[in-house]
């Protein structure tokens, strides 16, 4: 999880991201960030996410859980 949070912080160009942060509250959380998350998740976890799926989660923890669910399929 820590590696995931660090990657998300890098995408958002912030010092750190906590599991319970609200993604929408980051000014950098925009369509480009969502596309970067899609590419990163595909590369690191082999999981294909859609922008709608990402927009449907509120926190990094929920996003990480979604990746876990999709990996289990």
N, C-alpha and C positions, 0 to 999 in steps of 0.2 A: 504494500500500500504506500509506503514512504516513497519508493521510486516513482510510483504513479503521481503522487502529489508534487514531487519535485519536477516531473515532466510538465505537469499542468501549470505550475508556477513559471516555468520557462516559457511556455506558450503565451501565458498572460503577461509576461514581462513584469512579474512582481517578485518580491523577496521570498514569500512563502504562501502556501495555500493549506488550509486546514480541512479536514474531512467534512466538517459541518458548516463550512462557509457557504453562502448562497451565491451561486455562480452569476446570477443576474446582477448582483451588486458590484461586480468588477466592471469598471468602465471599459476594459479591454475585451470583455466577453461579447464578441460580435460574430458576424458570419465568417470572417476570416479565422477567428479563434476556433470556431466549430469545425471548419474544414481542416484546420491543423490538428485538432483532436481526432478527427476521423482518420487522417493519414497516420498519426502517431499510434493510435490503437490498432490499426490494421498492421502496421509494421512490427510493433512490439508484442502484440497479443494474438495476431492472426484472426481478429474479429472485425467483421464489417458492420459498422454502425451507420445509420442514416442521420441526417441533420434533425429530422423530426424526433427520432429517439433521443438524441442528445438534448434537444430543447425540452423534452418531456421530463427531464430530471432536474432537481433543484440544487443538489449539492454534489461535491466531488465523491462523497461516499456512495450516493445513489448511482452515480455514473460508474464507479468502480464495481458496484454490485451488478449493474446491468451487463458490464463486460464479463463478469464471472458467470452470470446466467447464460449468456450467449456462448461462452466457451464450453459450458457443460452440455450443450446440445450436440 
